[in-house]
Amino acid sequence: MDTIEIKSGDYTIEVTTEGEGPLLLCVHGWPELWYSWRHQMSYFAPRGYQVAAMSVRGYGNSSHPVEVENYTVQALSDDIVAVARALSSGPAILLGHDWGAPQVYTAALRFPEQFSAVAGLSVPFVPPSDNSTLDLWSVAYQGRFFYQSYFQKVGVVEAELSEDVGTALRKIYFALSGEAPLNEWIKPKPQDAGLLDDLVDPAPFPEWMTQDDFAVYINAFEQAGFVGPINRYRAQTLDAAQLPDIKGRNITQPSCFIGGSRDAVRSFIPGMDLYSDPGAHCDAFFESTLIDGAGHWVQQEAPDATNQALGRFLDHL
């Protein structure tokens, strides 16, 4: 593996690459790192791909601006296209997980000539609109705790997570994993609760993440902090006013979706299964793969099944 720095406007993006061939550009979510794609890099690089995993702006050794406006999907998709153009003269295939999924969807909509296909993990595609999802959460979780609403209080969650980074990450990763009680992440809590309140600190952690893996994440967040990653949640109020040209549009490139059967994201809207029709707004949708027993971190919890699903998609292309 090689780690390089790529300029995107005034900022620098850390990118780790492996292999040669068509570009697979991987974009992680919260609270993660390029390292979340390690299993896909080791699998697809020997199969004739250049696999590049970037640390999103605000994470790892990428730039860490502090202003909320630097974390809109417009700004972050600018980073994605800058990385793609620096690494490949031809079109790239996008892989996005968690917050990385809306970012790659946005990049695919904005730069169709640069991106030939897109795979979304854990978060299905929804066309951009004039509405902020924060308004939806305030209604759906009225009178009770919901993490994205809690994140709007500047400095509060940053202080909570920074007090003991290792404990915070263990609780977060476990609560959203397939081993936790179903929907542990969104279980009812008082509206004034903290994020980590009443979340299990597992001992030992499930085998899909080793102590050495954990050390990579802990070190990264102890160094970079949580301001940039949390500001992505605050920037949702700005997203709705930007990029009018792509509002309401479908993904036209070949696309697929991969999710865990026990992912709490499925139940974010009470009474609905958000994974029931992930290709509804995708014009060339290939398939949806639901990995039994996996939670939110599908490419880490179930790397073999995830790689097989991605492999079917790439073969289809």
Secondary structure as the mmCIF struct_conf table of DSSP 4:
data_model
#
loop_
_struct_conf.conf_type_id
_struct_conf.id
_struct_conf.beg_label_comp_id
_struct_conf.beg_label_asym_id
_struct_conf.beg_label_seq_id
_struct_conf.end_label_comp_id
_struct_conf.end_label_asym_id
_struct_conf.end_label_seq_id
STRN STRN1 ASP A 2 SER A 8
TURN_TY1_P TURN_TY1_P1 GLY A 9 ASP A 10
STRN STRN2 TYR A 11 GLU A 18
BEND BEND1 GLU A 20 PRO A 22
STRN STRN3 LEU A 23 VAL A 27
TURN_TY1_P TURN_TY1_P2 TRP A 30 PRO A 31
HELX_RH_3T_P HELX_RH_3T_P1 TRP A 34 TRP A 37
HELX_RH_AL_P HELX_RH_AL_P1 ARG A 38 PHE A 44
HELX_RH_3T_P HELX_RH_3T_P2 ALA A 45 ARG A 47
TURN_TY1_P TURN_TY1_P3 GLY A 48 GLY A 48
STRN STRN4 GLN A 50 SER A 55
TURN_TY1_P TURN_TY1_P4 ARG A 57 GLY A 58
BEND BEND2 TYR A 59 TYR A 59
TURN_TY1_P TURN_TY1_P5 GLY A 60 ASN A 61
BEND BEND3 SER A 62 SER A 62
HELX_RH_3T_P HELX_RH_3T_P3 VAL A 68 TYR A 71
BEND BEND4 THR A 72 THR A 72
HELX_RH_AL_P HELX_RH_AL_P2 VAL A 73 LEU A 87
BEND BEND5 SER A 89 GLY A 90
STRN STRN5 ALA A 92 HIS A 97
TURN_TY1_P TURN_TY1_P6 ASP A 98 TRP A 99
HELX_RH_AL_P HELX_RH_AL_P3 GLY A 100 ARG A 110
TURN_TY1_P TURN_TY1_P7 PRO A 112 GLN A 114
STRN STRN6 PHE A 115 LEU A 121
BEND BEND6 SER A 122 VAL A 123
BEND BEND7 ASP A 130 ASN A 131
HELX_RH_AL_P HELX_RH_AL_P4 THR A 133 ALA A 140
TURN_TY1_P TURN_TY1_P8 TYR A 141 GLY A 143
BEND BEND8 ARG A 144 ARG A 144
HELX_RH_AL_P HELX_RH_AL_P5 TYR A 147 TYR A 150
TURN_TY1_P TURN_TY1_P9 PHE A 151 GLN A 152
BEND BEND9 LYS A 153 LYS A 153
TURN_TY1_P TURN_TY1_P10 VAL A 154 GLY A 155
HELX_RH_AL_P HELX_RH_AL_P6 VAL A 156 SER A 162
TURN_TY1_P TURN_TY1_P11 GLU A 163 GLU A 163
BEND BEND10 ASP A 164 ASP A 164
HELX_RH_AL_P HELX_RH_AL_P7 VAL A 165 ALA A 175
TURN_TY1_P TURN_TY1_P12 LEU A 176 LEU A 176
BEND BEND11 SER A 177 SER A 177
TURN_TY1_P TURN_TY1_P13 GLY A 178 GLU A 179
BEND BEND12 ALA A 180 ALA A 180
HELX_LH_PP_P HELX_LH_PP_P1 PRO A 181 PRO A 181
TURN_TY1_P TURN_TY1_P14 LEU A 182 ASN A 183
HELX_RH_3T_P HELX_RH_3T_P4 GLU A 184 ILE A 186
TURN_TY1_P TURN_TY1_P15 GLN A 191 ASP A 192
TURN_TY1_P TURN_TY1_P16 LEU A 195 ASP A 198
BEND BEND13 ALA A 203 PRO A 204
HELX_LH_PP_P HELX_LH_PP_P2 PHE A 205 PRO A 206
TURN_TY1_P TURN_TY1_P17 GLU A 207 TRP A 208
BEND BEND14 MET A 209 MET A 209
HELX_RH_AL_P HELX_RH_AL_P8 GLN A 211 ALA A 224
BEND BEND15 PHE A 226 PHE A 226
HELX_RH_AL_P HELX_RH_AL_P9 VAL A 227 ARG A 234
TURN_TY1_P TURN_TY1_P18 ALA A 235 ALA A 235
HELX_RH_AL_P HELX_RH_AL_P10 GLN A 236 ASP A 239
TURN_TY1_P TURN_TY1_P19 ALA A 240 ALA A 241
BEND BEND16 GLN A 242 GLN A 242
HELX_RH_3T_P HELX_RH_3T_P5 PRO A 244 ILE A 246
TURN_TY1_P TURN_TY1_P20 LYS A 247 GLY A 248
HELX_LH_PP_P HELX_LH_PP_P3 ARG A 249 ASN A 250
STRN STRN7 ILE A 251 GLY A 260
TURN_TY1_P TURN_TY1_P21 SER A 261 ARG A 262
HELX_RH_3T_P HELX_RH_3T_P6 ALA A 264 SER A 267
BEND BEND17 PHE A 268 ILE A 269
TURN_TY1_P TURN_TY1_P22 PRO A 270 GLY A 271
TURN_TY1_P TURN_TY1_P23 LEU A 274 TYR A 275
BEND BEND18 SER A 276 SER A 276
TURN_TY1_P TURN_TY1_P24 PRO A 278 HIS A 281
STRN STRN8 CYS A 282 ILE A 291
TURN_TY1_P TURN_TY1_P25 ASP A 292 GLY A 293
BEND BEND19 HIS A 296 HIS A 296
HELX_RH_AL_P HELX_RH_AL_P11 VAL A 298 GLU A 301
BEND BEND20 ALA A 302 ALA A 302
HELX_RH_AL_P HELX_RH_AL_P12 PRO A 303 HIS A 316
#
